[in-house]
Amino acid sequence: MKNCQLHAGLILLLILAGAGLQRAAAQSTYFIGSGSVDILDTYLSQEKFRGDVLTLLNVRENRKTITVSGQDDASTVTMPAKWSTVVQSQLQLFTAKDRDDNESMLGGTYNLMVGRYRSWTLFADCLRLQAGGVANLGVGGLYNTRNSNNPAQARLSLLVMPSAIATYDFRLLGPNFTEKFGKSRLRYEVDVPLAGIAFSPNYGQSYYEIFAQGNYDHNAVPTTFVSQPTFRQMLTLTQRIAPRLTLSIGYLGDYQQLRVNNLKQHVLSHSVLLGFSKTL
């Protein structure tokens, strides 16, 4: 790519000679996935539940480009900005049973993740590394079909997560295919826990006590990577297969865990993803 091979001195000259204008571009990818889930919530049951999960996910990256103009139109260069914002909206619905097939657990979680990243490019812009942080807002709930007392459990948390993304563009098929449809893109993202706040009833406390009687008992709990070791990773392969159609396949591992108020809960899911993309 010619723009990738411009001499650093020419770019510096253009920056000094002209003014920088920024335009925002957004890449949005929609995924649907299915897989397995492992559930534990000691407020509802001491048993572990295993079952199926349905995942709906939208990943949208907003990244500005900087247009630097020289003294003539031929010396205009468009460069991506160093900072970008990634917004992810994730809904998971699951159903699971215990080992003896006596109890069922139904539930769902919704996570809104807003991340801010600084990027670096290597190897003629083929490899892009991003590092930053994500604010992860999670809501949801579980329902045990067998419990008559306290059959449901609510989920509400806000977690700050350091995050990193690596994106690599490469030629998957022959040069004719690459010339027509572009390179393939491999993307890996990992989010790890840092600190946050979560809602949880205390051990032996009912929701009636919390909301009807107003008995607060350490129900808004500050958390760290020790008490809320939530971990998330995603690997996708993306390829444009038609002028207006870009497909993605991938894997999502989302491990949401919480240990507070003498209670343990986790929702560990593994999903195979299929998605399509569009540029806005």
N, C-alpha and C positions, 0 to 999 in steps of 0.2 A: 504494500500500500504506500502510495507516494506521500500522503500526509504523515504516515508513521516514520518516514525516513528523512523528513526535513531536518536540515542542520540546525542545531541549537542556536547558533548565531543568527540565522535568518528569523527564527521565532522571536528572539529577543529584539531584533531590529523592528519587527512588525509591532510588537507590544509597545515599543517606544514611539513608533511613528503614528500609531492609530489609537483609537478608543475601543475598549472591550464592551460588547453588547452580549447580554445573556438571554437565552431562550430556554424554556423548560420543555423537556420531552419526558414522556411517561411510557414505560413498558409494563403491561398488565397481563398476567398469566392466570388462567382459571383452571383449577385441578379438581378432579373427583377421584376418590380412592377408597379402597376397602382393605381390610386386614384383620388382625387379631388384637385383643385387648385383655389385659390382666388387671383386675380391680380388687382393692382391699380398702375397707372402711370399718374400723373397729367400733365406731359409734353405732353402726347398724348391725354388724356381724363380725365374728372372729374368723369367719371363713374367707378364703380367697375365691374369686369368681373369674372365670375365663369365658370369652365369647368373641363376638364379631363387632367391628367398628366400621362406620361409614364416615368418610372425611370429605368435607367441602372446603376448599382453600383458594383464596385469591391473594396473589403476590403482586404488588404494584411498586415499581421503582421510579421515583421522580429524580431526574438528574439534569441539571442545567448544562447547556453548552455555551461556550464563550467564543464569539466571533470577533476576531482581531483583524482590523482593516489597515492596510498600508496606504501608500500614496496612489495606488492604482488597483483596479479590481482583481488583477491577476495575482496580487500578493495577499489576498484575503485568506485567512486560515481559521477553521472552526475546530475548537478543541473542547473536549469534555471537561466540566468543572471537577474539582477535586472532591467536593462534598456531594452526597446524595442522601435522599430519604427513602426508606423502604417501609411500606405499610402492608401488613399481612392480616387478613381476616380469616379465621379458621373456626369451623364448626365441626364437631365430632359427636355422632350419635352412636350409642352402643347398647347391646343387650348381652347378658352373660349369665351363666349358671355356676353353682358350686360343684364340688367334686362328686357329690352323691346325687346330683340332679334334683335336689329337693327345694332349692331356693333359686329365685331369679332376681337379677339386678338390672334395672333399666336406668338410663341416664344420658346426659349429654353435657358437653362443655363448649363454651364459646370463648375464643381468645382474640383480642385485638392487640396487635404488636406493632409499635411504631419505633423504627430504628433510624439512627443518624450515623453515617459512615464516612470515614476518610479513605480515599482510594489511592492506590499506587499501581502503575502499569510497568510490566517487564516484557522483555523479548518481543520488541516491536509491537506492543499493545496486545499480544496474544494472551498474556497472563495478567489478570487484574486481581489485586488483593485489596480487601476492604476490612477495616477494623472500626469498631464503634460500640454503641450501646443500644439496648432495646428496652422500652417500657412495655411490659406484658400485663394487660388487664384481663383477668379470667373470671368468668361467671359460669354457673352451671348447677347441676344437682344430680342426686342419686335417689332411686326409689327401690326399696326392697319389698317384693310382692308378698312376702310371708309375714313380715313384722306387723303386729297390730299396735304396738306402742313405739313411737318414734320411727315410723317407717321410711322417712325421707331425710336427706341431708343436703344442705345448701352449700354451694361453693362460691367464694368471692375472694379475690386476692389481687394485689398489684405488686409486681416483681420487677426489679431492675436487673438486667442480664447483659453482661459483656458479650459481644458477638463478633464473629469473623466470617467472611465470605471469600471464597476463592473461585474465580471464573476463568476457564481456559477454552480458547477457541482453537479448533484444529480441523484438519481435513479428514473426514470420515470415509468418503468415497473418492472416486476419480476426479481429475481436474475439470472435466466437462460438467459434472454435477456440481462441483464447488463454484464454478464460474456462474452457473445458472441460479443456484439456490443459496450460495454462501456456505460458510463453514459451520460445523457443528459446535455446540457450546456445552461444556460440562461445568456444572455449578455445584459447589458444596458449601453448606452453611452450618455453623454450630453456634448454639446459644447456651451459656452456662449461668448458673445462679450467682447472685451477689447479695442483695438484701431487698426486703419488701415488707408488706403487711398483709395479713390474711384474717378472715373471719373463721371462727370455730367455736362450737359449744364446748363447755368444759366437760370433763368426765362425769357422767351421771346427770348432767343438766339437760332438761327438756327445752324444746323450743317454746313451749307454753310459758315457762319461767322467763325466758329471754324477752319475748315480745308481748305477752299478755300481762305479766306481772312486773316487767321492767327490771328484772334482777340481772344486772351485769356481773359477769364473773370471768374477767380476762378473755372476753370474746373477740376483741380486736387485738391481734397478736403481732408484734414486730417479728420478722423472720430474717434468717441469714441463710447462707449456703449450707449450713449444717442442719437447720430445722426445716428448710424447704429446698431440698436438693433436686430441683427441677432442671431437666436437661433436654435439649431439643436439637436434632440434626436432620438435615435434608440434603439429598443428592439427586440431581436431575440432569438429564441429557435432552437437549433441545436442538431441533433441526427444522428449517423451513423446507417444506415439501411441495409448495405451490406458491405462486406470487402473493396470495393473500392468506396462506394457511401455514402456521408454524405449530408443530406438535412437540410435546414434552412427555417423557416418561421418567419415573423416579421413585424414590423411597423416602418416607417420612417416619422418623422415630421420635415420638413425643412422650417423655417420661415425667409426668407431673406427680410430685410427692410432697407430703407435709407431715411433720411430727410435732404437734403442739398439744398442750393441755392433757397430757397422758393419753392422747389418741393418735392413731396412725391412719393415714389414707394415701392411696396412690392409684393412678390411672396410667398404666403403661401400654402404649399402643404402637403398633407397627403397621404401616399402610403402604401399599403399592399405588402409585399415582399415575394418572393419565390427564394431560392438560393441553390447552391451546393458548396461543398468545396473540396479542395485538398491540400495536404501537399507536399511542394517542398523540 
